[in-house]
Amino acid sequence: MSEKFKNKYRVDSLRASWHDYNADCFYFVTINTARRECYFGEIIKNKITLSSTGLIVNDCWREISNKYRFVDLGPYVIMPNHVHGIIKINRDHLVETRFIASNDDKKDIQDDDDLNFDYFPGGFSGCLNPMINNGLSKVMRWFKGKVTFEIRKTEFGFAWQPGYYDRIIRNREEYLHFVRYMRDNPSKWIAAP
């Protein structure tokens, strides 16, 4: 197929190919609305005043750590047409027991009829199934979906730009840089014409 289309329709991933996005790490994420439309509020005197849709975004963002116990939320800012936030994937306090079976539960698998997918997470694709990996992409997919579902109850045309942008935060200086960037973002806002 690549011969036929010669990679004409291929879109490179925005994710770093060398990084495991399921690993414990800090991430700075940016999520934009489609066509950069301003749904979430307006900047008045260098501060964001959230609209009703902006309040939905705020509620959904805060709900992330309730939905995903392995996520710690850092500072964030909701702008008229985008969201910036720091997310930490943190499994240090979790113990995964979902796929641990006692000796009594183990059995030999004789044929396909005996397959029990509780023993094989991810179905036929096994551990390559991205939906079983609790990482940044799963969190962002849930957040964008939840916001879209809630906002479209009143704003039928709402949409996100495909994907999201992330930056792996590697040290304290980078973390503080992004915190300052978010703090100063409303005062530097210039609305699109």
C-alpha positions as CSV (number, residue, x, y, z in Angstrom):
1,M,0.0,0.0,0.0
2,S,2.9,2.4,0.7
3,E,4.0,1.7,-2.9
4,K,0.6,2.7,-4.3
5,F,0.2,6.0,-2.4
6,K,4.0,6.6,-1.9
7,N,3.3,7.9,1.7
8,K,1.2,10.7,0.3
9,Y,-1.5,10.3,3.0
10,R,0.8,9.3,5.9
11,V,0.7,11.6,8.9
12,D,3.7,11.3,11.3
13,S,2.9,10.9,14.9
14,L,3.4,13.8,17.2
15,R,4.6,11.5,20.0
16,A,8.3,10.9,20.6
17,S,9.0,7.4,19.2
18,W,11.8,6.8,21.7
19,H,9.5,7.4,24.8
20,D,7.1,5.1,26.6
21,Y,4.0,7.3,27.3
22,N,2.8,4.8,29.8
23,A,5.9,5.5,32.0
24,D,5.8,7.6,35.1
25,C,6.7,11.0,34.0
26,F,5.5,14.7,33.9
27,Y,4.0,16.0,30.6
28,F,3.1,19.4,29.5
29,V,0.0,19.1,27.2
30,T,-1.8,21.5,24.8
31,I,-5.1,20.7,23.3
32,N,-6.6,23.1,20.7
33,T,-10.2,23.6,19.5
34,A,-10.9,23.0,15.8
35,R,-10.1,26.0,13.6
36,R,-9.0,27.7,16.9
37,E,-12.5,28.8,17.6
38,C,-13.0,30.6,21.0
39,Y,-15.5,28.5,22.9
40,F,-14.1,28.6,26.4
41,G,-14.3,32.3,27.4
42,E,-12.6,35.5,26.9
43,I,-9.6,37.4,28.3
44,I,-10.6,40.4,30.3
45,K,-7.9,42.5,32.1
46,N,-5.3,39.7,31.5
47,K,-7.5,37.0,33.2
48,I,-9.7,34.3,31.6
49,T,-13.4,34.6,32.2
50,L,-14.8,31.2,31.5
51,S,-17.9,30.7,29.5
52,S,-20.4,27.9,30.2
53,T,-18.3,25.6,27.9
54,G,-15.1,26.7,29.6
55,L,-16.6,25.6,32.9
56,I,-17.3,22.2,31.4
57,V,-13.7,22.0,30.4
58,N,-12.6,23.0,33.9
59,D,-14.9,20.3,35.5
60,C,-13.7,17.6,33.1
61,W,-10.0,18.5,33.6
62,R,-10.4,18.2,37.4
63,E,-12.2,14.9,36.9
64,I,-9.2,13.3,35.2
65,S,-7.5,12.2,38.5
66,N,-10.8,10.7,39.8
67,K,-11.2,8.7,36.6
68,Y,-7.6,7.7,36.4
69,R,-6.0,7.0,39.8
70,F,-2.5,6.9,38.2
71,V,-2.7,10.6,37.2
72,D,-1.7,13.5,39.3
73,L,-2.8,16.9,37.9
74,G,-0.5,19.8,38.1
75,P,-1.2,23.5,37.2
76,Y,-3.3,24.2,34.1
77,V,-4.9,27.1,32.3
78,I,-8.0,27.2,30.1
79,M,-7.6,29.8,27.3
80,P,-10.4,30.9,24.9
81,N,-9.5,28.3,22.3
82,H,-7.0,25.9,24.0
83,V,-6.0,24.2,27.2
84,H,-2.5,23.8,28.7
85,G,-1.8,21.6,31.6
86,I,0.8,19.5,33.4
87,I,-0.1,15.8,33.9
88,K,2.0,13.4,35.9
89,I,1.7,9.7,35.2
90,N,2.3,8.2,38.7
91,R,1.9,4.5,39.4
92,D,4.0,4.5,42.5
93,H,1.0,4.4,44.8
94,L,-0.9,1.7,42.7
95,V,-0.7,-2.0,43.0
96,E,-2.0,-3.9,39.9
97,T,-3.8,-7.1,40.8
98,R,-6.2,-7.4,37.9
99,F,-4.3,-10.2,36.0
100,I,-2.8,-12.1,38.9
101,A,-4.3,-15.5,39.4
102,S,-3.9,-17.9,42.2
103,N,-2.4,-21.4,41.7
104,D,-6.0,-22.8,42.0
105,D,-7.1,-20.7,39.0
106,K,-4.4,-21.8,36.6
107,K,-5.2,-24.3,34.0
108,D,-3.8,-25.7,30.8
109,I,-5.2,-24.3,27.7
110,Q,-6.1,-27.2,25.3
111,D,-7.8,-25.4,22.4
112,D,-9.5,-22.2,21.3
113,D,-12.6,-23.0,23.3
114,D,-10.7,-22.9,26.5
115,L,-9.3,-19.4,25.9
116,N,-10.2,-17.1,28.7
117,F,-9.4,-13.5,27.9
118,D,-9.1,-12.6,31.6
119,Y,-5.7,-14.4,31.3
120,F,-4.8,-12.5,28.0
121,P,-5.3,-8.8,28.4
122,G,-5.9,-6.8,25.2
123,G,-7.8,-9.6,23.4
124,F,-6.2,-10.9,20.2
125,S,-3.7,-8.1,20.0
126,G,-2.4,-8.8,23.5
127,C,-0.2,-6.2,25.1
128,L,0.0,-4.2,21.9
129,N,-3.6,-3.0,22.3
130,P,-3.3,0.7,23.2
131,M,-6.6,0.6,25.1
132,I,-5.2,-1.5,27.9
133,N,-2.2,0.8,28.4
134,N,-3.0,3.4,30.9
135,G,-0.9,6.2,29.6
136,L,-1.1,9.8,28.4
137,S,-2.9,9.0,25.2
138,K,-5.7,7.2,27.0
139,V,-6.2,10.1,29.4
140,M,-6.3,12.6,26.6
141,R,-8.7,10.5,24.5
142,W,-11.0,10.3,27.5
143,F,-10.8,14.0,28.3
144,K,-11.4,15.2,24.8
145,G,-14.3,12.8,24.4
146,K,-15.9,13.7,27.7
147,V,-15.6,17.5,27.0
148,T,-17.0,17.0,23.5
149,F,-20.0,14.9,24.7
150,E,-20.9,17.5,27.4
151,I,-20.4,20.6,25.2
152,R,-22.4,19.2,22.3
153,K,-25.5,19.0,24.4
154,T,-25.7,22.8,23.8
155,E,-23.0,23.7,21.2
156,F,-23.6,21.3,18.3
157,G,-20.6,22.4,16.3
158,F,-18.0,22.1,18.9
159,A,-14.9,20.1,17.9
160,W,-11.3,19.7,18.9
161,Q,-8.3,19.9,16.6
162,P,-7.1,16.3,16.0
163,G,-4.6,15.0,18.5
164,Y,-2.8,17.0,21.1
165,Y,0.7,18.4,21.7
166,D,2.9,17.2,24.5
167,R,6.3,17.9,25.9
168,I,8.1,15.5,28.2
169,I,9.2,17.5,31.3
170,R,12.7,16.3,32.1
171,N,13.7,18.4,35.1
172,R,12.6,21.0,37.6
173,E,13.7,24.0,35.4
174,E,11.5,22.8,32.6
175,Y,8.6,22.3,35.0
176,L,8.9,25.8,36.3
177,H,9.3,27.2,32.8
178,F,5.9,25.7,31.9
179,V,4.2,26.8,35.1
180,R,5.4,30.4,34.3
181,Y,4.3,30.1,30.7
182,M,0.8,29.1,31.8
183,R,0.6,31.8,34.4
184,D,1.6,34.4,31.9
185,N,-0.5,33.0,29.0
186,P,-3.6,35.2,29.6
187,S,-1.6,38.4,29.7
188,K,0.0,37.6,26.4
189,W,-3.2,36.6,24.7
190,I,-3.8,38.1,21.3
191,A,-7.1,37.0,19.8
192,A,-7.1,35.8,16.2
193,P,-8.6,38.2,13.7
